[in-house]
Amino acid sequence: MNDTSDEIAEMMRERLMALSGAERMELASSMFDAAREMVLASFPEGLSETEIKIRLCERLYGDEVNQRGFAEYLRAREKAGSSQ
C-alpha cells in the first residue's frame, strides 16, 4: 500500500539525496534503532537473552534468515557458555 502522492514522494527523495552519505547512514541507523526498540517493547517480560535474539531476528528479518539454524546456533552457544 502506498498512500503518498508522487509529488510528495519526489520531494522526500530530493531531500534525502541532498544529505551526505554519512547523514543518510545516520538517519537509516536511527530509524533501525527505533524499529528495534518498538519490536523489543512488544515482547513479553522474562524472556532469556537467547529467546529475545531469536524473536528479534524473526520479526526483523523473517524469511531472509534461516530461523531454525539461527535459533539452534544461539542455543548451542548458550549451552556451551553455561558448561564452562
C-alpha positions in Angstrom: 0.0 0.0 0.0 1.3 3.5 -0.9 -0.7 6.5 0.2 2.0 9.1 -0.6 1.4 11.2 -3.6 4.0 11.2 -6.4 4.8 14.9 -5.7 5.5 14.3 -2.0 7.5 11.1 -2.7 9.7 13.0 -5.1 10.1 15.9 -2.7 11.2 13.4 0.0 13.6 11.7 -2.4 15.2 15.0 -3.3 15.6 15.9 0.4 17.2 12.6 1.2 19.5 12.7 -1.7 20.6 16.2 -0.7 22.0 14.7 2.5 25.6 13.4 2.6 26.2 9.7 2.6 27.1 9.9 6.3 23.9 11.8 7.1 21.8 9.2 5.2 23.6 6.4 7.0 23.0 8.1 10.4 19.3 8.6 9.5 18.9 4.9 8.5 20.7 3.7 11.6 18.5 5.8 13.9 15.3 4.5 12.1 16.5 0.9 12.5 17.2 1.5 16.2 13.7 3.0 16.7 12.1 0.0 14.9 14.2 -2.4 17.0 13.0 -0.7 20.2 9.4 -0.9 19.1 9.8 -4.7 18.4 11.5 -5.2 21.8 8.8 -3.4 23.6 6.2 -5.8 22.2 7.9 -8.9 23.7 6.6 -10.4 26.9 8.7 -9.8 30.0 11.0 -12.5 31.3 12.4 -13.8 28.1 16.0 -15.1 28.1 18.6 -13.2 26.1 18.7 -16.0 23.6 14.9 -16.0 23.2 14.9 -12.2 22.7 17.6 -12.6 19.9 15.6 -15.4 18.2 12.3 -13.4 18.3 14.0 -10.2 17.2 15.6 -11.9 14.2 12.2 -13.5 13.3 10.5 -10.1 13.4 13.1 -8.0 11.7 14.4 -10.4 9.0 11.7 -13.0 8.5 12.5 -15.4 5.7 15.7 -13.7 4.8 17.4 -15.7 7.6 17.4 -19.4 8.3 15.4 -19.0 11.5 15.8 -22.6 12.6 19.6 -22.6 12.1 20.0 -19.2 13.8 18.0 -20.5 16.9 20.0 -23.7 17.0 23.2 -21.8 16.8 22.2 -19.4 19.7 21.0 -22.3 21.8 24.2 -24.2 21.3 26.3 -21.1 22.2 24.1 -20.6 25.3 24.6 -24.3 26.3 28.4 -24.2 25.7 28.7 -21.0 27.7 26.8 -22.5 30.7 29.0 -25.6 30.7 32.2 -23.6 31.1 
